[in-house]
């Protein structure tokens, strides 16, 4: 036995392998954590978020389709079966989604019914308008597509005919008057006149659009029209999935509405309390951040405090033992305290020098107090056990122990 330090190392064991195992495990956990974090980010970016976006879009489309279907059903309630078949045919053969077909048919049909047309008349005229709109949009490569062309044609039937030039046609008031005389409708008034003029306008546009009529069917194999067809079918697919989700979404929205109503019915005192709690919640995140930063600084202070506490404990024991025992115990514990303080200050070189000086003093004292070592050894062992328990609590103290040994 060369020194008390050597004996303590043998008694309590060399921590080298233990520390290596801890470091290895820590590295594995850190690597595992980083891998899982990367995987989570990848899945969130390329799976979760796209699926959420698609789900939201599908629900939105289904909601819009629900509203469109309601208007479509109202506009053609007396010819609903015929109207459904018309919409399906328009969607299947003219590159429109079912929702868009119903929307366009209902928009024009509702207007014509306002002119006094029956459901059957409105449906027939509206069907002609939409088919012509698809062909004109395809033929003229119109910005806004079929919807824009249908809007222009519908407004022209109302008397707003200036935009027809974008479709390659032009209908003047003089043209309308000529057709009135030819058809014997010049004396009509009110809704009858409006409906007649709408029919005349559509007929004139169709006469001027002979080259464009049927263009979509002729060019359905083109990239532009294939993209249009693909988009329409994708909308129908998304709408179908959205319709499946609508009941649950509707149920959830009902719960949210009830919750909001409950909040709205709260008295002023309760609302004030909730706002106060919200203010507290706002401070939690920043507070935790500050505490985290401070804990790093406190950790270094704790290590120094541990060393100081051990030194004080050594002095306390010194008051209860012989002078030689005092020197032995105090030197051993003060060595640990010195190394802890030096480690906290990250000055390893200074720690090594001070530890060497402390060891020299300890060896000198050991030679004088050899006879009293046994009587004070038990107390020293207790102190060393306490020191090691504290050292195990922090990585810094553990490293200080290895430097001492």
C-alpha positions in Angstrom: 0.0 0.0 0.0 1.6 3.1 -1.2 -0.9 5.7 0.0 -4.4 6.1 1.4 -5.5 7.2 -2.0 -4.4 3.9 -3.6 -6.2 2.0 -0.9 -9.4 3.9 -1.5 -9.2 3.3 -5.2 -8.8 -0.5 -4.6 -11.7 -0.5 -2.1 -14.2 1.4 -4.2 -13.0 0.3 -7.6 -11.6 1.9 -10.7 -14.4 3.7 -12.6 -12.7 3.7 -16.0 -14.7 0.8 -17.4 -17.9 2.2 -15.8 -17.4 5.6 -17.4 -16.6 4.1 -20.7 -19.8 2.1 -20.6 -21.7 5.3 -19.7 -20.1 7.2 -22.5 -20.8 4.5 -25.0 -24.5 4.2 -23.9 -24.9 8.0 -24.0 -23.5 8.1 -27.5 -25.8 5.3 -28.6 -28.8 7.1 -27.2 -27.8 10.4 -28.7 -27.3 8.7 -32.1 -30.7 6.9 -31.7 -32.4 10.2 -30.8 -30.9 12.1 -33.7 -31.9 9.2 -36.1 -35.5 9.2 -34.7 -35.6 13.0 -35.0 -34.5 12.9 -38.6 -37.0 10.2 -39.4 -39.8 12.1 -37.7 -39.0 15.3 -39.6 -38.9 13.3 -42.9 -42.2 11.6 -42.2 -43.8 14.8 -41.1 -42.6 16.7 -44.2 -43.2 14.1 -46.9 -46.1 12.0 -45.4 -48.0 13.7 -42.5 -48.3 17.2 -43.9 -49.2 16.2 -47.5 -51.8 13.8 -46.2 -53.3 16.5 -44.0 -53.3 18.9 -46.9 -54.9 16.3 -49.2 -57.5 15.5 -46.5 -58.3 19.2 -46.0 -58.6 19.7 -49.7 -60.8 16.7 -50.1 -63.1 17.9 -47.3 -63.3 21.4 -48.9 -64.2 19.9 -52.3 -66.8 17.7 -50.7 -68.3 20.7 -48.9 -68.4 22.7 -52.1 -69.9 19.8 -53.9 -72.6 19.5 -51.2 -73.5 23.2 -51.7 -73.4 22.9 -55.5 -75.6 19.8 -55.4 -78.1 21.6 -53.2 -78.4 24.5 -55.7 -78.5 22.1 -58.6 -81.3 20.1 -57.0 -83.3 23.3 -56.4 -82.9 24.7 -59.9 -84.0 21.4 -61.5 -86.2 19.9 -58.8 -89.0 19.2 -61.3 -86.6 17.4 -63.7 -84.1 16.0 -61.2 -83.5 12.6 -62.9 -83.0 14.2 -66.3 -80.8 16.8 -64.8 -78.6 14.2 -63.1 -78.1 12.4 -66.4 -77.3 15.6 -68.2 -74.7 16.5 -65.6 -73.1 13.1 -65.8 -72.9 13.2 -69.6 -71.4 16.6 -69.5 -68.8 15.5 -67.1 -68.0 12.3 -68.9 -67.7 13.7 -72.4 -66.6 17.3 -72.0 -63.7 17.1 -69.5 -65.6 18.5 -66.5 -65.8 17.3 -63.0 -69.3 16.3 -61.7 -69.2 19.3 -59.4 -68.3 21.7 -62.1 -71.0 20.3 -64.4 -73.7 20.8 -61.8 -72.4 24.2 -60.9 -72.4 25.5 -64.5 -75.8 23.9 -65.4 -77.4 25.3 -62.2 -75.9 28.8 -62.7 -77.3 29.3 -66.2 -80.5 27.3 -65.5 -81.3 29.3 -62.5 -81.0 32.5 -64.5 -83.2 31.2 -67.3 -85.9 30.1 -64.8 -85.9 33.7 -63.7 -86.9 34.6 -67.2 -89.9 32.3 -66.9 -88.4 29.2 -68.4 -89.7 25.8 -67.1 -87.2 23.4 -65.5 -87.1 21.3 -68.7 -86.5 24.4 -70.9 -83.8 25.8 -68.6 -82.0 22.5 -68.5 -82.0 22.1 -72.3 -80.7 25.7 -72.9 -78.2 25.4 -70.1 -76.8 22.2 -71.5 -76.3 23.8 -74.9 -74.5 26.8 -73.2 -72.1 24.5 -71.3 -71.2 22.3 -74.3 -70.6 25.4 -76.4 -68.6 26.9 -73.6 -66.3 23.9 -73.5 -65.7 23.9 -77.2 -65.1 27.7 -77.4 -62.7 27.6 -74.5 -60.7 24.7 -76.2 -60.8 26.3 -79.6 -59.7 29.8 -78.4 -57.4 28.5 -75.6 -59.3 30.8 -73.3 -57.8 31.9 -70.0 -60.2 30.6 -67.3 -61.3 27.7 -69.4 -64.9 26.4 -69.6 -66.1 28.3 -66.5 -65.0 31.6 -68.0 -66.6 30.8 -71.4 -69.9 29.8 -69.7 -69.9 33.0 -67.7 -69.4 35.1 -70.9 -72.2 33.3 -72.7 -74.6 33.5 -69.7 -74.0 37.3 -69.4 -74.5 37.7 -73.1 -77.9 36.1 -72.8 -78.7 38.8 -70.2 -77.7 41.5 -72.6 -74.1 42.0 -71.6 -72.6 41.0 -75.0 -69.3 42.9 -75.2 -67.1 40.1 -73.8 -68.2 37.7 -76.6 -65.3 39.0 -78.8 -63.0 37.0 -76.5 -64.8 33.9 -77.8 -64.4 34.9 -81.4 -68.0 36.1 -81.9 -69.9 39.4 -81.8 -73.6 40.0 -81.4 -75.0 43.5 -81.6 -78.4 44.9 -80.7 -79.2 45.3 -84.4 -78.6 41.5 -84.9 -81.1 40.8 -82.0 -83.7 43.1 -83.6 -83.4 41.4 -87.0 -84.0 38.0 -85.4 -87.0 39.4 -83.4 -88.7 40.4 -86.6 -87.8 37.2 -88.3 -89.3 35.1 -85.4 -92.2 37.4 -84.8 -91.2 38.1 -81.2 -90.8 41.9 -81.5 -94.0 42.5 -79.5 -93.1 40.4 -76.5 -92.6 42.0 -73.1 -91.4 41.2 -69.6 -90.0 37.7 -68.9 -91.1 36.4 -72.3 -89.1 39.0 -74.1 -86.0 38.3 -71.9 -86.3 34.5 -72.5 -86.7 35.1 -76.3 -83.7 37.4 -76.5 -81.6 34.9 -74.5 -82.5 32.2 -77.0 -81.8 34.5 -80.0 -78.4 35.4 -78.6 -77.4 31.8 -78.0 -78.5 30.8 -81.5 -76.5 33.7 -83.1 -73.3 32.7 -81.2 -73.7 29.1 -82.3 -74.1 30.2 -85.9 -70.8 32.1 -85.7 -69.0 29.3 -83.9 -69.4 26.5 -86.4 -65.7 25.9 -86.6 -65.3 25.8 -82.8 -68.2 23.4 -82.1 -66.9 19.9 -81.4 -63.3 21.1 -80.9 -62.9 19.5 -77.5 -63.9 16.1 -78.9 -61.6 16.5 -81.8 -58.6 17.5 -79.7 -59.3 15.4 -76.6 -56.0 13.5 -77.2 -54.0 16.7 -76.9 -51.8 17.3 -73.8 -53.9 20.4 -72.8 -57.2 18.5 -72.9 -55.8 15.4 -71.3 -54.6 17.5 -68.4 -58.0 19.0 -68.1 -59.7 15.6 -68.1 -57.1 14.3 -65.5 -57.8 17.3 -63.3 -61.5 16.8 -63.5 -61.3 13.1 -62.6 -58.9 13.9 -59.7 -61.4 16.4 -58.3 -64.1 13.7 -58.5 -61.9 11.2 -56.7 -61.0 13.7 -54.0 -64.6 14.8 -53.6 -65.6 11.1 -53.1 -63.1 10.7 -50.3 -64.1 14.0 -48.8 -67.8 13.0 -48.7 -66.8 10.0 -46.6 -65.0 12.3 -44.1 -67.7 15.0 -44.0 -69.9 13.4 -41.3 -67.0 13.2 -38.9 -65.9 16.7 -39.8 -69.4 18.0 -39.3 -69.6 16.3 -35.9 -66.3 17.8 -34.9 -67.4 21.2 -36.0 -70.6 20.9 -34.0 -68.5 20.2 -30.9 -66.4 23.2 -31.6 -69.4 25.4 -32.1 -70.9 24.2 -28.8 -67.6 24.9 -27.1 -67.5 28.4 -28.5 -71.0 29.0 -27.4 -70.1 27.9 -23.9 -67.2 30.3 -23.8 -69.5 33.1 -25.1 -71.9 32.4 -22.3 -69.3 32.7 -19.5 -69.6 35.6 -17.1 -67.1 38.5 -17.1 -65.3 37.2 -14.1 -64.6 33.8 -15.6 -63.4 35.3 -18.9 -61.0 37.6 -16.9 -59.7 34.5 -15.1 -59.1 32.7 -18.3 -57.2 35.6 -19.7 -55.1 35.7 -16.6 -54.2 32.0 -17.0 -53.4 32.6 -20.6 -51.0 35.3 -19.5 -49.3 32.9 -17.1 -49.1 30.3 -19.9 -47.3 32.8 -22.1 -44.5 33.2 -19.6 -43.9 29.4 -19.0 -41.9 28.9 -22.2 -39.5 31.8 -21.7 -39.2 31.0 -18.0 -38.2 27.4 -18.7 -35.6 28.7 -21.2 -34.1 31.0 -18.7 -34.1 28.3 -16.0 -32.3 25.9 -18.5 -29.6 28.5 -19.1 -29.2 29.2 -15.4 -28.9 25.5 -14.6 -25.8 25.2 -16.6 -24.1 27.9 -14.6 -25.4 26.5 -11.3 -24.0 23.1 -12.1 -20.5 24.5 -12.1 -21.2 26.3 -8.9 -22.6 23.1 -7.4 -19.4 21.2 -8.1 -17.4 23.9 -6.3 -19.8 23.9 -3.4 -19.4 20.1 -3.1 -15.7 20.5 -2.8 -16.1 23.2 -0.2 -18.6 21.2 1.8 -16.2 18.3 1.9 -13.4 20.5 3.1 -15.7 21.9 5.9 -16.6 18.3 6.8 -12.9 17.5 7.1 -12.4 20.4 9.5 -15.4 19.2 11.6 -13.9 15.8 11.9 -10.6 17.3 12.8 -12.1 18.9 15.9 -13.1 15.4 17.1 -9.9 13.5 16.4 -6.2 13.7 17.1 -4.0 16.3 15.5 -2.4 13.7 13.2 -5.8 12.3 12.2 -6.9 15.8 11.5 -4.0 16.3 9.1 -4.7 12.9 7.3 -8.5 13.4 6.9 -8.2 17.1 6.1 -5.6 16.6 3.5 -7.5 13.8 1.8 -10.8 15.7 1.6 -9.2 19.1 0.8 -7.5 17.4 -2.2 -10.9 16.4 -3.5 -12.3 19.9 -2.8 -9.4 21.5 -4.6 -9.7 19.3 -7.7 -13.5 19.9 -7.8 -13.0 23.7 -7.7 -10.3 23.6 -10.3 -12.5 21.4 -12.6 -15.4 23.8 -12.2 -13.1 26.6 -13.4 -12.0 24.4 -16.4 -8.3 24.8 -15.5 -7.0 21.3 -15.7 -3.3 22.3 -15.6 -3.7 24.2 -12.4 -5.7 21.3 -11.0 -2.9 18.9 -11.7 -0.3 21.1 -10.0 -2.5 21.7 -6.9 -3.3 18.0 -6.7 0.4 17.1 -6.8 1.2 19.6 -4.0 -1.7 18.3 -1.9 -0.5 14.7 -2.5 3.0 15.7 -1.3 1.6 17.3 1.9 -0.5 14.2 2.4 2.5 11.8 2.1 4.5 13.9 4.6 1.5 13.8 7.0 1.0 10.1 6.5 4.6 9.3 7.6 4.0 11.1 10.9 0.5 9.8 11.6 0.9 6.2 10.6 0.1 5.0 14.1 -3.2 6.8 14.2 -4.3 5.8 10.6 -6.2 2.8 11.8 -8.2 4.6 14.5 -9.2 7.3 12.0 -9.5 5.1 9.0 -13.1 4.1 9.6 -14.2 7.8 9.8 -12.2 8.6 6.6 -13.9 5.7 4.8 -17.3 7.1 5.7 -16.3 10.5 4.4 -15.0 8.9 1.2 -18.3 7.0 0.7 -20.2 10.3 1.1 -17.8 12.0 -1.4 -18.3 9.2 -4.0 -22.1 9.4 -3.7 -21.9 13.1 -4.4 -19.4 12.6 -7.1 -21.6 10.0 -8.8 -24.4 12.6 -9.0 -22.4 14.8 -11.3 -20.1 14.0 -14.2 -17.7 16.7 -13.1 -17.1 15.3 -9.6 -16.6 11.8 -11.1 -13.9 13.2 -13.4 -12.3 15.0 -10.4 -12.2 11.6 -8.5 -10.3 10.0 -11.3 -7.8 12.8 -11.4 -7.2 12.5 -7.6 -6.7 8.7 -7.8 
